[in-house]
């Protein structure tokens, strides 16, 4: 945290922010859950992206999790044949849950400080 008062002024050090993009095709052969993204630096991150449900008859539920929190911090439901975009903060794992066999595309651009 930066500190400023009448007698002293100090500034926060510059932070190096990194941005990575990951895009994959995903497929579940039957109803179920698959972890689709996990950060590998044990940091809470921010991300923007999209999920497409290209084939299948059921919905796809996208859950964003943070270690130490039991419930998803954000949930998005994608209809069969649909897509949705998202911007989510403070997560480190993403899972997809389908109600039937499905496949699609997942793309995310994550940002984190080093």
PyMOL commands that place a pseudoatom at each C-alpha (Angstrom):
pseudoatom trace, name=CA, resn=UNK, resi=1, chain=A, elem=C, hetatm=0, pos=[0.000, 0.000, 0.000]
pseudoatom trace, name=CA, resn=UNK, resi=2, chain=A, elem=C, hetatm=0, pos=[1.274, 3.471, -0.803]
pseudoatom trace, name=CA, resn=UNK, resi=3, chain=A, elem=C, hetatm=0, pos=[1.885, 5.862, 2.052]
pseudoatom trace, name=CA, resn=UNK, resi=4, chain=A, elem=C, hetatm=0, pos=[1.416, 9.594, 1.902]
pseudoatom trace, name=CA, resn=UNK, resi=5, chain=A, elem=C, hetatm=0, pos=[1.120, 12.167, 4.635]
pseudoatom trace, name=CA, resn=UNK, resi=6, chain=A, elem=C, hetatm=0, pos=[2.278, 15.738, 5.133]
pseudoatom trace, name=CA, resn=UNK, resi=7, chain=A, elem=C, hetatm=0, pos=[5.843, 14.873, 6.125]
pseudoatom trace, name=CA, resn=UNK, resi=8, chain=A, elem=C, hetatm=0, pos=[6.641, 11.965, 3.774]
pseudoatom trace, name=CA, resn=UNK, resi=9, chain=A, elem=C, hetatm=0, pos=[5.559, 10.724, 0.412]
pseudoatom trace, name=CA, resn=UNK, resi=10, chain=A, elem=C, hetatm=0, pos=[6.324, 7.247, -0.835]
pseudoatom trace, name=CA, resn=UNK, resi=11, chain=A, elem=C, hetatm=0, pos=[5.007, 5.470, -3.868]
pseudoatom trace, name=CA, resn=UNK, resi=12, chain=A, elem=C, hetatm=0, pos=[4.208, 1.863, -4.479]
pseudoatom trace, name=CA, resn=UNK, resi=13, chain=A, elem=C, hetatm=0, pos=[6.755, -0.070, -6.452]
pseudoatom trace, name=CA, resn=UNK, resi=14, chain=A, elem=C, hetatm=0, pos=[5.876, -0.870, -10.040]
pseudoatom trace, name=CA, resn=UNK, resi=15, chain=A, elem=C, hetatm=0, pos=[4.221, -4.259, -10.524]
pseudoatom trace, name=CA, resn=UNK, resi=16, chain=A, elem=C, hetatm=0, pos=[4.942, -6.443, -13.483]
pseudoatom trace, name=CA, resn=UNK, resi=17, chain=A, elem=C, hetatm=0, pos=[1.655, -7.711, -14.896]
pseudoatom trace, name=CA, resn=UNK, resi=18, chain=A, elem=C, hetatm=0, pos=[1.749, -10.705, -17.222]
pseudoatom trace, name=CA, resn=UNK, resi=19, chain=A, elem=C, hetatm=0, pos=[-0.937, -11.691, -19.704]
pseudoatom trace, name=CA, resn=UNK, resi=20, chain=A, elem=C, hetatm=0, pos=[-1.301, -15.208, -21.151]
pseudoatom trace, name=CA, resn=UNK, resi=21, chain=A, elem=C, hetatm=0, pos=[-3.852, -16.601, -23.600]
pseudoatom trace, name=CA, resn=UNK, resi=22, chain=A, elem=C, hetatm=0, pos=[-4.994, -20.231, -23.659]
pseudoatom trace, name=CA, resn=UNK, resi=23, chain=A, elem=C, hetatm=0, pos=[-7.454, -21.697, -26.179]
pseudoatom trace, name=CA, resn=UNK, resi=24, chain=A, elem=C, hetatm=0, pos=[-8.477, -25.367, -26.369]
pseudoatom trace, name=CA, resn=UNK, resi=25, chain=A, elem=C, hetatm=0, pos=[-11.129, -27.629, -27.791]
pseudoatom trace, name=CA, resn=UNK, resi=26, chain=A, elem=C, hetatm=0, pos=[-12.921, -29.605, -25.074]
pseudoatom trace, name=CA, resn=UNK, resi=27, chain=A, elem=C, hetatm=0, pos=[-15.086, -32.729, -25.173]
pseudoatom trace, name=CA, resn=UNK, resi=28, chain=A, elem=C, hetatm=0, pos=[-16.997, -34.779, -22.625]
pseudoatom trace, name=CA, resn=UNK, resi=29, chain=A, elem=C, hetatm=0, pos=[-18.224, -38.194, -23.833]
pseudoatom trace, name=CA, resn=UNK, resi=30, chain=A, elem=C, hetatm=0, pos=[-21.134, -38.205, -21.367]
pseudoatom trace, name=CA, resn=UNK, resi=31, chain=A, elem=C, hetatm=0, pos=[-22.669, -36.056, -18.659]
pseudoatom trace, name=CA, resn=UNK, resi=32, chain=A, elem=C, hetatm=0, pos=[-20.001, -35.116, -16.132]
pseudoatom trace, name=CA, resn=UNK, resi=33, chain=A, elem=C, hetatm=0, pos=[-17.449, -32.592, -14.916]
pseudoatom trace, name=CA, resn=UNK, resi=34, chain=A, elem=C, hetatm=0, pos=[-13.995, -31.762, -16.235]
pseudoatom trace, name=CA, resn=UNK, resi=35, chain=A, elem=C, hetatm=0, pos=[-11.438, -29.306, -14.881]
pseudoatom trace, name=CA, resn=UNK, resi=36, chain=A, elem=C, hetatm=0, pos=[-10.554, -27.200, -17.896]
pseudoatom trace, name=CA, resn=UNK, resi=37, chain=A, elem=C, hetatm=0, pos=[-8.101, -24.681, -16.419]
pseudoatom trace, name=CA, resn=UNK, resi=38, chain=A, elem=C, hetatm=0, pos=[-5.893, -24.498, -13.344]
pseudoatom trace, name=CA, resn=UNK, resi=39, chain=A, elem=C, hetatm=0, pos=[-3.225, -21.870, -12.779]
pseudoatom trace, name=CA, resn=UNK, resi=40, chain=A, elem=C, hetatm=0, pos=[0.261, -23.251, -12.271]
pseudoatom trace, name=CA, resn=UNK, resi=41, chain=A, elem=C, hetatm=0, pos=[1.696, -20.454, -10.149]
pseudoatom trace, name=CA, resn=UNK, resi=42, chain=A, elem=C, hetatm=0, pos=[-0.587, -20.756, -7.102]
pseudoatom trace, name=CA, resn=UNK, resi=43, chain=A, elem=C, hetatm=0, pos=[-1.828, -17.231, -7.508]
pseudoatom trace, name=CA, resn=UNK, resi=44, chain=A, elem=C, hetatm=0, pos=[-5.295, -15.775, -7.717]
pseudoatom trace, name=CA, resn=UNK, resi=45, chain=A, elem=C, hetatm=0, pos=[-5.788, -14.398, -11.206]
pseudoatom trace, name=CA, resn=UNK, resi=46, chain=A, elem=C, hetatm=0, pos=[-8.178, -12.374, -13.372]
pseudoatom trace, name=CA, resn=UNK, resi=47, chain=A, elem=C, hetatm=0, pos=[-9.400, -13.545, -16.759]
pseudoatom trace, name=CA, resn=UNK, resi=48, chain=A, elem=C, hetatm=0, pos=[-11.529, -12.725, -19.772]
pseudoatom trace, name=CA, resn=UNK, resi=49, chain=A, elem=C, hetatm=0, pos=[-12.659, -15.259, -22.334]
pseudoatom trace, name=CA, resn=UNK, resi=50, chain=A, elem=C, hetatm=0, pos=[-15.440, -17.310, -23.856]
pseudoatom trace, name=CA, resn=UNK, resi=51, chain=A, elem=C, hetatm=0, pos=[-16.952, -20.791, -23.865]
pseudoatom trace, name=CA, resn=UNK, resi=52, chain=A, elem=C, hetatm=0, pos=[-18.680, -22.372, -26.879]
pseudoatom trace, name=CA, resn=UNK, resi=53, chain=A, elem=C, hetatm=0, pos=[-20.913, -25.438, -26.687]
pseudoatom trace, name=CA, resn=UNK, resi=54, chain=A, elem=C, hetatm=0, pos=[-20.689, -26.491, -30.334]
pseudoatom trace, name=CA, resn=UNK, resi=55, chain=A, elem=C, hetatm=0, pos=[-22.288, -29.947, -30.188]
pseudoatom trace, name=CA, resn=UNK, resi=56, chain=A, elem=C, hetatm=0, pos=[-24.505, -31.737, -27.698]
pseudoatom trace, name=CA, resn=UNK, resi=57, chain=A, elem=C, hetatm=0, pos=[-28.065, -31.536, -26.473]
pseudoatom trace, name=CA, resn=UNK, resi=58, chain=A, elem=C, hetatm=0, pos=[-27.603, -30.376, -22.901]
pseudoatom trace, name=CA, resn=UNK, resi=59, chain=A, elem=C, hetatm=0, pos=[-26.358, -27.271, -21.175]
pseudoatom trace, name=CA, resn=UNK, resi=60, chain=A, elem=C, hetatm=0, pos=[-22.763, -26.606, -20.126]
pseudoatom trace, name=CA, resn=UNK, resi=61, chain=A, elem=C, hetatm=0, pos=[-22.148, -25.059, -16.716]
pseudoatom trace, name=CA, resn=UNK, resi=62, chain=A, elem=C, hetatm=0, pos=[-18.873, -23.194, -16.249]
pseudoatom trace, name=CA, resn=UNK, resi=63, chain=A, elem=C, hetatm=0, pos=[-17.747, -22.855, -12.621]
pseudoatom trace, name=CA, resn=UNK, resi=64, chain=A, elem=C, hetatm=0, pos=[-14.934, -20.622, -11.394]
pseudoatom trace, name=CA, resn=UNK, resi=65, chain=A, elem=C, hetatm=0, pos=[-13.315, -21.691, -8.105]
pseudoatom trace, name=CA, resn=UNK, resi=66, chain=A, elem=C, hetatm=0, pos=[-10.817, -20.276, -5.631]
pseudoatom trace, name=CA, resn=UNK, resi=67, chain=A, elem=C, hetatm=0, pos=[-8.791, -22.551, -3.369]
pseudoatom trace, name=CA, resn=UNK, resi=68, chain=A, elem=C, hetatm=0, pos=[-10.239, -22.522, 0.140]
pseudoatom trace, name=CA, resn=UNK, resi=69, chain=A, elem=C, hetatm=0, pos=[-13.749, -21.570, -1.008]
pseudoatom trace, name=CA, resn=UNK, resi=70, chain=A, elem=C, hetatm=0, pos=[-16.122, -24.536, -1.326]
pseudoatom trace, name=CA, resn=UNK, resi=71, chain=A, elem=C, hetatm=0, pos=[-18.770, -23.018, -3.597]
pseudoatom trace, name=CA, resn=UNK, resi=72, chain=A, elem=C, hetatm=0, pos=[-18.060, -21.630, -7.045]
pseudoatom trace, name=CA, resn=UNK, resi=73, chain=A, elem=C, hetatm=0, pos=[-17.345, -17.889, -6.950]
pseudoatom trace, name=CA, resn=UNK, resi=74, chain=A, elem=C, hetatm=0, pos=[-19.092, -17.470, -10.312]
pseudoatom trace, name=CA, resn=UNK, resi=75, chain=A, elem=C, hetatm=0, pos=[-21.219, -19.771, -12.468]
pseudoatom trace, name=CA, resn=UNK, resi=76, chain=A, elem=C, hetatm=0, pos=[-22.197, -19.379, -16.123]
pseudoatom trace, name=CA, resn=UNK, resi=77, chain=A, elem=C, hetatm=0, pos=[-24.652, -21.615, -18.018]
pseudoatom trace, name=CA, resn=UNK, resi=78, chain=A, elem=C, hetatm=0, pos=[-24.163, -22.056, -21.766]
pseudoatom trace, name=CA, resn=UNK, resi=79, chain=A, elem=C, hetatm=0, pos=[-27.095, -23.499, -23.747]
pseudoatom trace, name=CA, resn=UNK, resi=80, chain=A, elem=C, hetatm=0, pos=[-26.537, -26.286, -26.279]
pseudoatom trace, name=CA, resn=UNK, resi=81, chain=A, elem=C, hetatm=0, pos=[-25.208, -24.742, -29.480]
pseudoatom trace, name=CA, resn=UNK, resi=82, chain=A, elem=C, hetatm=0, pos=[-24.530, -21.426, -27.734]
pseudoatom trace, name=CA, resn=UNK, resi=83, chain=A, elem=C, hetatm=0, pos=[-21.624, -19.417, -26.441]
pseudoatom trace, name=CA, resn=UNK, resi=84, chain=A, elem=C, hetatm=0, pos=[-20.947, -16.862, -23.738]
pseudoatom trace, name=CA, resn=UNK, resi=85, chain=A, elem=C, hetatm=0, pos=[-18.145, -14.532, -22.760]
pseudoatom trace, name=CA, resn=UNK, resi=86, chain=A, elem=C, hetatm=0, pos=[-16.919, -13.802, -19.251]
pseudoatom trace, name=CA, resn=UNK, resi=87, chain=A, elem=C, hetatm=0, pos=[-14.689, -11.614, -17.133]
pseudoatom trace, name=CA, resn=UNK, resi=88, chain=A, elem=C, hetatm=0, pos=[-13.909, -13.059, -13.710]
pseudoatom trace, name=CA, resn=UNK, resi=89, chain=A, elem=C, hetatm=0, pos=[-11.570, -12.029, -10.896]
pseudoatom trace, name=CA, resn=UNK, resi=90, chain=A, elem=C, hetatm=0, pos=[-9.875, -13.882, -8.064]
pseudoatom trace, name=CA, resn=UNK, resi=91, chain=A, elem=C, hetatm=0, pos=[-10.121, -17.503, -9.213]
pseudoatom trace, name=CA, resn=UNK, resi=92, chain=A, elem=C, hetatm=0, pos=[-7.567, -20.231, -9.853]
pseudoatom trace, name=CA, resn=UNK, resi=93, chain=A, elem=C, hetatm=0, pos=[-9.550, -23.172, -11.292]
pseudoatom trace, name=CA, resn=UNK, resi=94, chain=A, elem=C, hetatm=0, pos=[-12.298, -23.504, -13.906]
pseudoatom trace, name=CA, resn=UNK, resi=95, chain=A, elem=C, hetatm=0, pos=[-14.477, -26.569, -14.497]
pseudoatom trace, name=CA, resn=UNK, resi=96, chain=A, elem=C, hetatm=0, pos=[-17.107, -27.511, -17.071]
pseudoatom trace, name=CA, resn=UNK, resi=97, chain=A, elem=C, hetatm=0, pos=[-20.132, -29.638, -16.208]
pseudoatom trace, name=CA, resn=UNK, resi=98, chain=A, elem=C, hetatm=0, pos=[-22.409, -31.045, -18.913]
pseudoatom trace, name=CA, resn=UNK, resi=99, chain=A, elem=C, hetatm=0, pos=[-25.817, -32.695, -18.727]
pseudoatom trace, name=CA, resn=UNK, resi=100, chain=A, elem=C, hetatm=0, pos=[-25.072, -34.832, -21.809]
pseudoatom trace, name=CA, resn=UNK, resi=101, chain=A, elem=C, hetatm=0, pos=[-22.204, -35.574, -24.205]
pseudoatom trace, name=CA, resn=UNK, resi=102, chain=A, elem=C, hetatm=0, pos=[-20.899, -32.283, -25.585]
pseudoatom trace, name=CA, resn=UNK, resi=103, chain=A, elem=C, hetatm=0, pos=[-17.907, -30.587, -27.130]
pseudoatom trace, name=CA, resn=UNK, resi=104, chain=A, elem=C, hetatm=0, pos=[-16.839, -27.048, -27.831]
pseudoatom trace, name=CA, resn=UNK, resi=105, chain=A, elem=C, hetatm=0, pos=[-14.138, -24.454, -27.445]
pseudoatom trace, name=CA, resn=UNK, resi=106, chain=A, elem=C, hetatm=0, pos=[-12.727, -22.628, -24.426]
pseudoatom trace, name=CA, resn=UNK, resi=107, chain=A, elem=C, hetatm=0, pos=[-10.523, -19.546, -24.612]
pseudoatom trace, name=CA, resn=UNK, resi=108, chain=A, elem=C, hetatm=0, pos=[-9.199, -17.371, -21.779]
pseudoatom trace, name=CA, resn=UNK, resi=109, chain=A, elem=C, hetatm=0, pos=[-6.752, -14.502, -21.425]
pseudoatom trace, name=CA, resn=UNK, resi=110, chain=A, elem=C, hetatm=0, pos=[-5.457, -14.391, -17.859]
pseudoatom trace, name=CA, resn=UNK, resi=111, chain=A, elem=C, hetatm=0, pos=[-3.641, -11.566, -16.116]
pseudoatom trace, name=CA, resn=UNK, resi=112, chain=A, elem=C, hetatm=0, pos=[-1.551, -11.783, -12.949]
pseudoatom trace, name=CA, resn=UNK, resi=113, chain=A, elem=C, hetatm=0, pos=[1.178, -9.849, -11.188]
pseudoatom trace, name=CA, resn=UNK, resi=114, chain=A, elem=C, hetatm=0, pos=[4.666, -11.292, -10.831]
for i in range(1, 114): cmd.bond("trace and resi %d" % i, "trace and resi %d" % (i + 1))
show_as sticks, trace
zoom trace
